[in-house]
Amino acid sequence: MPPSQPTSAEPAPGQKLPDRDFADVVRLTPLVSIDIVVRLADGRVLLGRRSNEPARGHYFTIGGRITKNETLAAAFRRITRGELGIEKSIDKAVFLGAYDHIYDTNFFEIAGFGTHYVSLGYELPCKLAPESFPVEQHSDFKVMTDAELLASPDVHENTKGFFRSRSGS
């Protein structure tokens, strides 16, 4: 049986999908994302409290999904610009590895399916002023040491995974 006609044309790099198409993608496939451990000059890590599902209400690294036809480098610049208010290059980051982030919930809060991300983790040394960050994805920001975030019940387990893999916890 041939596939049905798509509901929209192929998106441009960095372009969001229409909600209907994106809900189908989330329901049927894993998403590829970039998560960025922003390491401040004093060694602490920047975390944002997520405003949206999945993981709403938890502190998490900044990040976002990679869109169709978007390179890793372009996605990294877009994500840092959108979540930090300043564009950063992937060349300044250290690759931490690939991680599975599997959730029971989805962005649309539709019952019956969750979200699966294959997250590409990076660590980015940065000098930033958290009070000036965009707040579309996060309701507030916090900086924590590795030990503080590993002990905090407010930090999502998937974020803790970036630190457990290095600390042996």
MDAnalysis code that builds the backbone (N, CA, C; Angstrom):
import MDAnalysis as mda
import numpy as np

u = mda.Universe.empty(507, n_residues=169, atom_resindex=np.repeat(np.arange(169), 3), trajectory=True)
u.add_TopologyAttr("name", ["N", "CA", "C"] * 169)
u.add_TopologyAttr("resid", np.arange(1, 170))
u.add_TopologyAttr("resname", ["MET", "PRO", "PRO", "SER", "GLN", "PRO", "THR", "SER", "ALA", "GLU", "PRO", "ALA", "PRO", "GLY", "GLN", "LYS", "LEU", "PRO", "ASP", "ARG", "ASP", "PHE", "ALA", "ASP", "VAL", "VAL", "ARG", "LEU", "THR", "PRO", "LEU", "VAL", "SER", "ILE", "ASP", "ILE", "VAL", "VAL", "ARG", "LEU", "ALA", "ASP", "GLY", "ARG", "VAL", "LEU", "LEU", "GLY", "ARG", "ARG", "SER", "ASN", "GLU", "PRO", "ALA", "ARG", "GLY", "HIS", "TYR", "PHE", "THR", "ILE", "GLY", "GLY", "ARG", "ILE", "THR", "LYS", "ASN", "GLU", "THR", "LEU", "ALA", "ALA", "ALA", "PHE", "ARG", "ARG", "ILE", "THR", "ARG", "GLY", "GLU", "LEU", "GLY", "ILE", "GLU", "LYS", "SER", "ILE", "ASP", "LYS", "ALA", "VAL", "PHE", "LEU", "GLY", "ALA", "TYR", "ASP", "HIS", "ILE", "TYR", "ASP", "THR", "ASN", "PHE", "PHE", "GLU", "ILE", "ALA", "GLY", "PHE", "GLY", "THR", "HIS", "TYR", "VAL", "SER", "LEU", "GLY", "TYR", "GLU", "LEU", "PRO", "CYS", "LYS", "LEU", "ALA", "PRO", "GLU", "SER", "PHE", "PRO", "VAL", "GLU", "GLN", "HIS", "SER", "ASP", "PHE", "LYS", "VAL", "MET", "THR", "ASP", "ALA", "GLU", "LEU", "LEU", "ALA", "SER", "PRO", "ASP", "VAL", "HIS", "GLU", "ASN", "THR", "LYS", "GLY", "PHE", "PHE", "ARG", "SER", "ARG", "SER", "GLY", "SER"])
u.atoms.positions = np.array([
    [0.854, -1.168, 0.000],
    [0.000, 0.000, 0.000],
    [0.906, 1.240, 0.000],
    [0.686, 2.182, -0.912],
    [1.524, 3.392, -0.958],
    [1.213, 4.302, 0.229],
    [2.219, 5.085, 0.659],
    [1.972, 6.005, 1.783],
    [0.965, 7.080, 1.397],
    [0.280, 7.604, 2.398],
    [-0.678, 8.680, 2.132],
    [0.077, 9.974, 1.826],
    [-0.612, 10.893, 1.220],
    [-0.010, 12.186, 0.907],
    [0.309, 12.938, 2.191],
    [1.481, 13.555, 2.267],
    [1.798, 14.349, 3.459],
    [0.855, 15.541, 3.586],
    [0.686, 15.998, 4.829],
    [-0.215, 17.127, 5.058],
    [0.444, 18.458, 4.725],
    [1.763, 18.463, 4.556],
    [2.436, 19.713, 4.214],
    [3.719, 19.401, 3.454],
    [4.314, 20.414, 2.875],
    [5.558, 20.261, 2.132],
    [6.721, 20.026, 3.092],
    [7.846, 19.575, 2.531],
    [9.048, 19.369, 3.341],
    [9.462, 20.694, 3.974],
    [9.746, 20.689, 5.273],
    [10.108, 21.944, 5.945],
    [11.522, 22.393, 5.589],
    [11.748, 23.678, 5.720],
    [13.089, 24.242, 5.567],
    [13.884, 23.928, 6.832],
    [15.223, 23.895, 6.753],
    [16.020, 23.664, 7.956],
    [15.652, 24.655, 9.067],
    [15.445, 24.130, 10.280],
    [15.096, 24.972, 11.424],
    [13.619, 25.296, 11.546],
    [12.833, 24.943, 10.532],
    [11.399, 25.249, 10.536],
    [10.636, 24.219, 11.360],
    [9.722, 24.687, 12.200],
    [8.873, 23.791, 12.969],
    [7.828, 23.162, 12.058],
    [7.447, 21.934, 12.376],
    [6.392, 21.246, 11.648],
    [5.024, 21.730, 12.113],
    [4.019, 21.646, 11.240],
    [2.653, 21.893, 11.722],
    [2.335, 20.902, 12.851],
    [1.522, 21.312, 13.820],
    [1.227, 20.485, 14.983],
    [0.772, 19.074, 14.615],
    [-0.098, 18.956, 13.624],
    [-0.622, 17.639, 13.242],
    [0.513, 16.720, 12.795],
    [1.403, 17.234, 11.961],
    [2.529, 16.432, 11.490],
    [3.475, 16.101, 12.638],
    [3.759, 17.089, 13.478],
    [4.695, 16.861, 14.577],
    [4.142, 15.836, 15.565],
    [2.846, 15.884, 15.854],
    [2.244, 14.906, 16.762],
    [2.411, 13.493, 16.202],
    [2.251, 13.336, 14.898],
    [2.461, 12.023, 14.279],
    [3.914, 11.579, 14.402],
    [4.840, 12.487, 14.182],
    [6.263, 12.155, 14.299],
    [6.571, 11.714, 15.730],
    [6.104, 12.459, 16.718],
    [6.368, 12.121, 18.118],
    [5.767, 10.760, 18.451],
    [4.585, 10.480, 17.940],
    [3.908, 9.214, 18.218],
    [4.604, 8.031, 17.562],
    [5.214, 8.248, 16.388],
    [5.703, 7.129, 15.584],
    [7.213, 6.932, 15.545],
    [7.982, 7.953, 15.875],
    [9.434, 7.846, 15.699],
    [10.187, 8.497, 16.856],
    [11.459, 8.135, 17.011],
    [12.294, 8.889, 17.944],
    [12.649, 10.246, 17.340],
    [12.879, 11.211, 18.186],
    [13.351, 12.529, 17.770],
    [14.845, 12.609, 18.079],
    [15.583, 13.363, 17.298],
    [16.998, 13.589, 17.584],
    [17.121, 14.996, 18.139],
    [17.793, 15.104, 19.289],
    [17.907, 16.409, 19.942],
    [19.344, 16.666, 20.367],
    [19.589, 17.917, 20.693],
    [20.856, 18.341, 21.285],
    [20.542, 18.843, 22.682],
    [21.244, 18.318, 23.678],
    [21.155, 18.833, 25.046],
    [22.514, 19.400, 25.401],
    [22.511, 20.586, 25.994],
    [23.759, 21.299, 26.242],
    [23.954, 21.550, 27.740],
    [25.013, 20.964, 28.274],
    [25.438, 21.226, 29.653],
    [26.243, 22.521, 29.589],
    [25.625, 23.611, 30.012],
    [26.295, 24.908, 29.992],
    [27.086, 25.036, 31.287],
    [28.412, 25.021, 31.151],
    [29.322, 25.066, 32.304],
    [29.812, 26.496, 32.465],
    [29.451, 27.122, 33.576],
    [29.862, 28.495, 33.845],
    [31.313, 28.540, 34.318],
    [31.884, 29.733, 34.332],
    [33.306, 29.908, 34.671],
    [33.651, 29.371, 36.063],
    [32.690, 29.401, 36.993],
    [32.960, 28.913, 38.356],
    [32.744, 27.402, 38.491],
    [32.440, 26.715, 37.372],
    [32.274, 25.269, 37.385],
    [30.850, 24.795, 37.555],
    [29.946, 25.702, 37.951],
    [28.547, 25.304, 38.099],
    [27.886, 25.167, 36.739],
    [26.698, 24.557, 36.745],
    [25.961, 24.250, 35.523],
    [24.651, 25.031, 35.506],
    [24.303, 25.543, 34.334],
    [23.041, 26.254, 34.137],
    [21.933, 25.258, 33.821],
    [20.805, 25.377, 34.532],
    [19.629, 24.549, 34.274],
    [18.404, 25.447, 34.174],
    [17.460, 25.050, 33.335],
    [16.205, 25.776, 33.206],
    [15.045, 24.898, 33.625],
    [14.047, 25.496, 34.295],
    [12.833, 24.745, 34.674],
    [11.917, 24.706, 33.453],
    [11.653, 23.483, 32.958],
    [10.876, 23.318, 31.736],
    [9.432, 23.777, 31.886],
    [8.965, 24.526, 30.899],
    [7.586, 25.017, 30.889],
    [6.643, 24.065, 30.163],
    [7.191, 23.192, 29.318],
    [6.380, 22.307, 28.476],
    [6.658, 20.845, 28.779],
    [5.703, 19.994, 28.399],
    [5.926, 18.549, 28.429],
    [6.817, 18.191, 27.242],
    [7.560, 17.135, 27.285],
    [7.733, 16.301, 28.468],
    [8.669, 16.949, 29.483],
    [8.600, 16.487, 30.703],
    [9.457, 16.939, 31.818],
    [9.092, 18.320, 32.336],
    [7.865, 18.768, 32.123],
    [7.430, 20.067, 32.643],
    [7.665, 20.151, 34.146],
    [8.180, 21.296, 34.570],
    [8.389, 21.547, 35.988],
    [9.728, 21.096, 36.522],
    [10.470, 20.317, 35.759],
    [11.792, 19.854, 36.192],
    [12.880, 20.767, 35.636],
    [13.976, 20.832, 36.371],
    [15.156, 21.526, 35.852],
    [15.858, 20.601, 34.870],
    [16.304, 21.199, 33.775],
    [16.874, 20.422, 32.673],
    [17.961, 21.256, 32.005],
    [18.840, 20.597, 31.295],
    [19.809, 21.318, 30.474],
    [19.047, 22.046, 29.372],
    [19.687, 23.017, 28.750],
    [19.038, 23.645, 27.607],
    [19.188, 22.703, 26.415],
    [18.308, 22.848, 25.463],
    [18.407, 21.974, 24.304],
    [17.185, 22.070, 23.429],
    [17.182, 21.238, 22.404],
    [16.060, 21.195, 21.481],
    [16.302, 20.170, 20.403],
    [15.274, 19.917, 19.629],
    [15.393, 18.900, 18.588],
    [16.054, 19.473, 17.337],
    [16.612, 18.584, 16.564],
    [17.194, 18.926, 15.277],
    [16.083, 18.762, 14.244],
    [15.933, 19.726, 13.364],
    [14.860, 19.661, 12.370],
    [15.352, 19.017, 11.071],
    [14.422, 18.654, 10.241],
    [14.733, 18.039, 8.944],
    [15.634, 18.970, 8.136],
    [16.680, 18.398, 7.557],
    [17.643, 19.108, 6.698],
    [18.500, 20.138, 7.437],
    [18.475, 20.108, 8.754],
    [19.277, 21.037, 9.546],
    [20.549, 20.322, 10.009],
    [21.688, 20.916, 9.818],
    [22.930, 20.311, 10.276],
    [23.054, 20.435, 11.786],
    [23.919, 19.604, 12.375],
    [24.178, 19.713, 13.814],
    [24.657, 21.112, 14.173],
    [25.583, 21.638, 13.365],
    [26.138, 22.969, 13.650],
    [25.063, 24.045, 13.602],
    [24.182, 23.977, 12.608],
    [23.111, 24.971, 12.500],
    [22.120, 24.825, 13.654],
    [21.781, 23.582, 14.013],
    [20.857, 23.357, 15.133],
    [21.450, 23.881, 16.432],
    [22.736, 23.652, 16.654],
    [23.399, 24.121, 17.865],
    [23.322, 25.647, 17.960],
    [23.601, 26.322, 16.852],
    [23.523, 27.796, 16.849],
    [22.096, 28.258, 17.123],
    [21.103, 27.629, 16.483],
    [19.702, 28.007, 16.672],
    [19.267, 27.782, 18.116],
    [19.633, 26.643, 18.680],
    [19.223, 26.310, 20.049],
    [19.858, 27.268, 21.052],
    [21.138, 27.547, 20.915],
    [21.776, 28.476, 21.865],
    [21.205, 29.878, 21.724],
    [20.943, 30.306, 20.501],
    [20.347, 31.632, 20.286],
    [18.962, 31.694, 20.924],
    [18.164, 30.640, 20.719],
    [16.793, 30.627, 21.237],
    [16.689, 30.442, 22.737],
    [17.625, 29.706, 23.345],
    [17.504, 29.401, 24.773],
    [18.473, 30.179, 25.661],
    [19.545, 30.695, 25.070],
    [20.491, 31.492, 25.847],
    [20.482, 32.957, 25.441],
    [19.883, 33.256, 24.285],
    [19.866, 34.627, 23.799],
    [21.175, 35.027, 23.133],
    [22.074, 34.069, 22.940],
    [23.354, 34.334, 22.294],
    [23.752, 33.093, 21.492],
    [24.160, 33.317, 20.264],
    [24.519, 32.203, 19.388],
    [25.912, 31.686, 19.712],
    [26.015, 30.378, 19.895],
    [27.292, 29.719, 20.188],
    [27.559, 28.651, 19.132],
    [28.843, 28.385, 18.888],
    [29.253, 27.416, 17.892],
    [29.483, 26.046, 18.523],
    [29.076, 25.007, 17.825],
    [29.297, 23.642, 18.283],
    [30.788, 23.337, 18.399],
    [31.609, 24.072, 17.657],
    [33.061, 23.887, 17.718],
    [33.630, 24.212, 19.094],
    [32.896, 24.974, 19.899],
    [33.346, 25.353, 21.242],
    [32.882, 24.357, 22.302],
    [32.118, 23.342, 21.878],
    [31.536, 22.378, 22.814],
    [32.264, 21.037, 22.730],
    [32.146, 20.264, 23.799],
    [32.711, 18.921, 23.872],
    [31.560, 17.916, 23.825],
    [31.660, 16.946, 22.917],
    [30.627, 15.917, 22.787],
    [30.702, 14.963, 23.967],
    [29.563, 14.756, 24.650],
    [29.501, 13.873, 25.816],
    [29.024, 12.472, 25.467],
    [28.254, 12.346, 24.388],
    [27.720, 11.049, 23.993],
    [26.264, 11.145, 23.594],
    [25.717, 9.984, 23.218],
    [24.304, 9.878, 22.833],
    [23.546, 9.202, 23.973],
    [22.359, 9.711, 24.270],
    [21.564, 9.248, 25.398],
    [20.122, 9.033, 24.940],
    [19.474, 7.994, 25.475],
    [18.040, 7.804, 25.259],
    [17.285, 8.563, 26.337],
    [16.371, 9.412, 25.924],
    [15.464, 10.110, 26.841],
    [14.050, 9.686, 26.458],
    [13.465, 8.841, 27.280],
    [12.139, 8.289, 26.995],
    [11.166, 8.765, 28.070],
    [10.049, 9.327, 27.618],
    [9.047, 9.929, 28.505],
    [7.684, 9.294, 28.257],
    [6.849, 9.305, 29.279],
    [5.468, 8.830, 29.147],
    [4.555, 9.894, 28.560],
    [5.019, 11.152, 28.515],
    [4.189, 12.267, 28.070],
    [4.722, 12.840, 26.764],
    [3.949, 13.749, 26.195],
    [4.350, 14.417, 24.954],
    [3.969, 15.886, 25.019],
    [4.580, 16.680, 24.148],
    [4.383, 18.127, 24.105],
    [2.906, 18.511, 24.048],
    [2.107, 17.726, 23.337],
    [0.695, 18.060, 23.112],
    [-0.209, 17.625, 24.256],
    [0.347, 16.867, 25.214],
    [-0.412, 16.341, 26.336],
    [-1.569, 15.458, 25.868],
    [-1.318, 14.711, 24.792],
    [-2.297, 13.765, 24.259],
    [-2.052, 12.422, 24.938],
    [-3.105, 11.822, 25.484],
    [-2.979, 10.523, 26.134],
    [-2.668, 9.445, 25.101],
    [-1.967, 8.415, 25.535],
    [-1.762, 7.237, 24.693],
    [-0.388, 7.101, 24.069],
    [0.435, 8.140, 24.133],
    [1.799, 7.992, 23.622],
    [2.741, 8.967, 24.304],
    [3.990, 8.538, 24.373],
    [5.031, 9.344, 24.988],
    [5.979, 9.889, 23.944],
    [7.153, 10.282, 24.408],
    [8.162, 10.887, 23.546],
    [9.480, 10.154, 23.749],
    [10.170, 9.890, 22.650],
    [11.499, 9.262, 22.702],
    [12.469, 10.175, 21.971],
    [13.456, 10.667, 22.714],
    [14.532, 11.458, 22.124],
    [15.808, 10.630, 22.113],
    [16.555, 10.707, 21.051],
    [17.954, 10.307, 21.057],
    [18.687, 11.636, 21.200],
    [19.216, 11.853, 22.397],
    [19.816, 13.134, 22.742],
    [21.326, 13.086, 22.553],
    [21.825, 14.051, 21.822],
    [23.266, 14.213, 21.648],
    [23.717, 15.238, 22.674],
    [24.456, 14.771, 23.682],
    [24.871, 15.640, 24.775],
    [26.183, 16.347, 24.470],
    [26.220, 17.631, 24.794],
    [27.422, 18.452, 24.627],
    [27.641, 19.255, 25.894],
    [28.891, 19.554, 26.203],
    [29.204, 20.479, 27.279],
    [29.808, 21.730, 26.657],
    [29.291, 22.882, 27.077],
    [29.706, 24.164, 26.528],
    [30.166, 25.084, 27.649],
    [31.474, 25.428, 27.691],
    [31.913, 26.427, 28.667],
    [31.392, 27.796, 28.237],
    [30.875, 28.559, 29.193],
    [30.203, 29.801, 28.814],
    [30.222, 30.825, 29.938],
    [30.297, 32.089, 29.559],
    [30.118, 33.198, 30.500],
    [28.789, 33.839, 30.128],
    [27.807, 33.715, 31.015],
    [26.458, 34.172, 30.694],
    [25.813, 34.866, 31.880],
    [24.754, 35.621, 31.582],
    [23.945, 36.265, 32.615],
    [22.536, 35.674, 32.548],
    [22.224, 34.670, 33.398],
    [20.937, 33.977, 33.306],
    [19.713, 34.873, 33.376],
    [19.823, 36.053, 33.999],
    [18.639, 36.923, 34.113],
    [18.190, 37.475, 32.762],
    [19.026, 37.370, 31.729],
    [18.649, 37.912, 30.413],
    [18.204, 36.831, 29.429],
    [18.059, 35.588, 29.878],
    [17.721, 34.498, 28.970],
    [16.268, 34.570, 28.511],
    [15.999, 34.102, 27.296],
    [14.603, 33.978, 26.840],
    [13.851, 32.992, 27.744],
    [12.566, 33.207, 27.922],
    [11.788, 32.362, 28.834],
    [10.684, 31.571, 28.130],
    [10.818, 31.350, 26.828],
    [9.788, 30.593, 26.121],
    [9.773, 29.118, 26.499],
    [10.932, 28.536, 26.779],
    [11.022, 27.120, 27.107],
    [11.168, 26.853, 28.605],
    [11.617, 27.873, 29.353],
    [11.905, 27.687, 30.774],
    [11.289, 28.815, 31.588],
    [10.686, 28.451, 32.739],
    [10.050, 29.474, 33.580],
    [11.068, 30.193, 34.447],
    [12.170, 29.535, 34.756],
    [13.254, 30.185, 35.486],
    [14.524, 29.364, 35.313],
    [15.631, 29.937, 35.728],
    [16.930, 29.291, 35.592],
    [17.604, 29.211, 36.945],
    [18.469, 28.213, 37.088],
    [19.237, 28.000, 38.302],
    [20.629, 27.546, 37.907],
    [21.616, 27.870, 38.728],
    [22.945, 27.304, 38.540],
    [23.237, 26.408, 39.742],
    [23.820, 25.231, 39.458],
    [24.095, 24.244, 40.502],
    [25.435, 23.586, 40.235],
    [26.041, 23.097, 41.313],
    [27.216, 22.250, 41.147],
    [26.746, 20.876, 40.677],
    [27.668, 20.080, 40.200],
    [27.318, 18.718, 39.789],
    [26.690, 17.954, 40.954],
    [27.276, 18.058, 42.134],
    [26.763, 17.344, 43.308],
    [25.364, 17.836, 43.686],
    [25.132, 19.138, 43.618],
    [23.811, 19.690, 43.957],
    [22.738, 19.182, 42.996],
    [23.041, 19.183, 41.714],
    [22.004, 18.761, 40.764],
    [21.749, 17.269, 40.859],
    [22.788, 16.468, 41.135],
    [22.582, 15.025, 41.298],
    [21.724, 14.719, 42.526],
    [21.785, 15.558, 43.545],
    [21.018, 15.347, 44.775],
    [19.622, 15.962, 44.730],
    [19.366, 16.840, 43.782],
    [18.106, 17.585, 43.762],
    [16.949, 16.777, 43.169],
    [15.809, 16.716, 43.878],
    [14.627, 16.052, 43.314],
    [13.979, 16.880, 42.199],
    [14.360, 18.158, 42.072],
    [13.786, 19.018, 41.036],
    [14.496, 18.900, 39.692],
    [15.653, 18.234, 39.671],
    [16.393, 18.046, 38.422],
    [15.959, 16.715, 37.820],
    [15.586, 16.732, 36.547],
    [15.092, 15.528, 35.885],
    [16.175, 14.456, 35.800],
    [15.763, 13.209, 35.922],
    [16.696, 12.075, 35.868],
    [17.488, 12.040, 34.560],
    [16.873, 12.453, 33.447],
    [17.602, 12.449, 32.178],
    [18.747, 13.467, 32.189],
    [18.565, 14.568, 32.880],
    [19.664, 15.529, 33.019],
    [20.751, 14.937, 33.905],
    [20.362, 14.292, 34.980],
    [21.347, 13.678, 35.871],
    [22.197, 12.646, 35.134],
    [21.636, 12.020, 34.110],
    [22.369, 11.033, 33.333],
    [23.627, 11.571, 32.691],
    [23.637, 12.836, 32.298],
    [24.837, 13.425, 31.715],
    [25.983, 13.455, 32.727],
    [25.650, 13.550, 34.006],
    [26.640, 13.668, 35.069],
    [26.990, 12.317, 35.682],
    [26.018, 11.435, 35.750],
    [26.277, 10.086, 36.293],
    [27.260, 9.326, 35.407],
    [27.149, 9.490, 34.106],
    [28.023, 8.742, 33.201],
    [29.482, 9.143, 33.377],
    [29.710, 10.354, 33.898],
    [31.086, 10.821, 34.090],
    [31.581, 10.633, 35.504],
    [30.635, 10.619, 36.465],
    [31.072, 10.537, 37.860],
    [31.083, 9.100, 38.375],
    [30.511, 8.168, 37.591],
    [30.459, 6.783, 38.021],
    [29.341, 6.495, 39.000],
    [28.415, 7.469, 39.247],
    [27.302, 7.256, 40.182],
    [26.232, 6.395, 39.552],
])
